[in-house]
Amino acid sequence: MHRGEVVPRHIVLSHREQLDRLRHSCPPAAERAVVAGDPCLDRLQASKPLRETYRQALGVRSGQKLVLVSSTWGADSLFGQAPDLPAKIARELPVDEFKTVLALHPNISQGHFPWQLRMWLEACRRSGVVVLPREELWQPAAVAADVTIGDQGSVTFYSACLGTPVLLATAPEETVDPASPIAALLRTAPELKADHLADQLTEVIAHPPALDAVTALATSAPGESATRLTELGYRALRLSLPDHPPALTTFPPPRIPDSQAGAHWVSVVEDQVVRHAANSAVFPPQAHLVVTTDAPDPRLLEQASVVLGARVPDPVRWIVETLTALPGCQWVACPAETGWLAGDRDGRLVRFTTPELPEVVPSLLYLRGDISAELRFAAAGVQHEVQLSVVKNGVGPATP
């Protein structure tokens, strides 16, 4: 309202319950309201057939669950209350069972400057968290997610509307309209506990809370927003409707580099290979340290039993020199022209191929000691098979 007059010609609402609230708060404005549905939710629903496309684009492997951590902005938000929570989640979850993606409201970087935010999020990246670099990437991540950890932001509500289980890291109901659907979600969705994160996530994924009564308030015109908004726009402009029917587009797959932790604790628990980010305070007993050459902490390299490198022009020379430079290291491996090449301190060189998780194979060679033509292992409940061939089987330091 301005000087007693309603300013907009049309006020677009997504649900009829909003019209009731508008009638209560500003009766003259309700006369110009149009219930046109929710185009964002309609696009999310239309994009669900691309779920596996989004999951693989975000680096989700077979057997992994995608955890979307979402924060709106402000002191009462997830990131405002617990800025270390995303890194904590990634540290405590087994990396082959869970993939963590972080979506932050753009106002956070505007309030604290992008450089400062990047510094705060460095621990997340080192723990293997995929930090979405652009605002619009939360939509394909929401479609791809198995569970969302959020707050009073709209991403949490849209996740629930997609049928994704949600856990609330913070629920400041006083920051939203108590009659709104988001307030109802904050009163209904389960709360994230501080301990036993993996058990909580597994439980909520297996037995998601019933939130249908809340999410039904998102739109009273599901799938109709494109038609209703097009008709409203052309009518407001006094133009004839186009001949072709209006339609929404699906969200394009995210084009971002995958994020992996630079170092892991690796152990075998009940015939399953289990890996945790190396900065985790909790890791299985009898674990050994595996470090990639991307890890920035030299102390980790000095303590590593296994070192993994990137593709290099001369992998054999790299193996020899790396073992010489790191006396405590037992096995090193890197991608080669075909498959991977691994070498140990006794001078053995092994070439191997595997569809997934090649970085686990040197750990198994280290743990088992013997080398056979075929190696089988399980991670996150998925069976893997590796073909091995011995390039050199001598005793003593390997030489180029």
Helices and strands as residue ranges (DSSP letters): E 11-13, H 16-25, H 27-30, E 33-35, H 39-46, G 48-50, H 51-57, E 65-71, H 78-81, H 85-92, E 98-104, H 106-112, H 114-120, H 122-126, E 130-131, G 135-137, H 138-144, E 147-150, H 154-161, E 166-168, G 173-175, H 181-188, H 197-206, H 212-215, H 225-236, E 263-269, E 272-277, E 288-292, H 298-303, E 306-308, H 315-325, E 331-335, E 340-344, E 348-353, G 358-360, H 361-368, E 374-379, E 382-393
